Amino acid sequence: MLKPRETSGEIIQWISGHRVLSLLGEGGMARVYKVLTPSGAYQALKITRRDTPAQVERLYKERRALARLRHPGIVSMINAG
């Protein structure tokens, strides 16, 4: 869940300990955010709009496919859950 936190007049969003920096893109199924992890690494974080059984299965397939890919132009999957 997105949690707003106000700091000196600006609103900062947090998701599971990750600071949300910007919205990278969105589609009918999910939004993808650029986040900063507690360790200082930049990552992309995908958040689904709703979790129907069909969408969950589609995300599992996407996760399995992404885990097999290795290329400098393709993001690496770090975690899923």
Buried (B, 14 or more C-beta within 10 A) or exposed (E): EEEEEEEEEEEEBBBEEBBBEEEEEEEEBBBBBBBBBEEEEEBBBBBEEEEEEEBEEBBEEBBEEEEEEEEEEEEEBEEEE
